[in-house]
Amino acid sequence: MQTSKKVQCKKCLNKFYQKEIYTIQQFQYKKEPKYKWTLVFFKKLKIDEWDSFCEECIMSYSKKLDDVWNKQKGQVL
């Protein structure tokens, strides 16, 4: 049984349980963009592969990643 929230989201600073951690490493399983591009994108935001986020914040970053990728992809085509 988990009794205390020990991990802090880098974005919203809320605390949550260790089992509820999300990191940008989870984006390596997306078809697009490639993970290497994703790492460069997050590095510009000063986010490291091992930074911890709550579910709400990682979903927000996922949408931002998709929006930037789709915009950039549309400019290339």
RARA-V950980 format. One record per backbone hydrogen bond with DSSP energy under -1.0 kcal/mol. NH is the residue of the N-H (numbers start at 1). CO is the residue of the C=O. If there is no record, write none. Layout:
BEGIN
<<NH/CO> <NH/CO>>
END
This chain:
BEGIN
<<7/16> <9/14> <10/52> <13/9> <16/7> <20/17> <21/18> <22/53> <26/23> <27/24> <28/25> <29/26> <30/27> <38/34> <39/35> <40/36> <41/37> <42/38> <43/39> <44/40> <46/43> <47/42> <51/48> <53/22> <58/54> <59/55> <60/56> <61/57> <62/58> <63/59> <64/60> <65/61> <66/62> <67/63> <68/64> <69/65> <70/66> <71/67> <72/68> <73/69> <74/70> <75/71> <76/72> <77/73>>
END
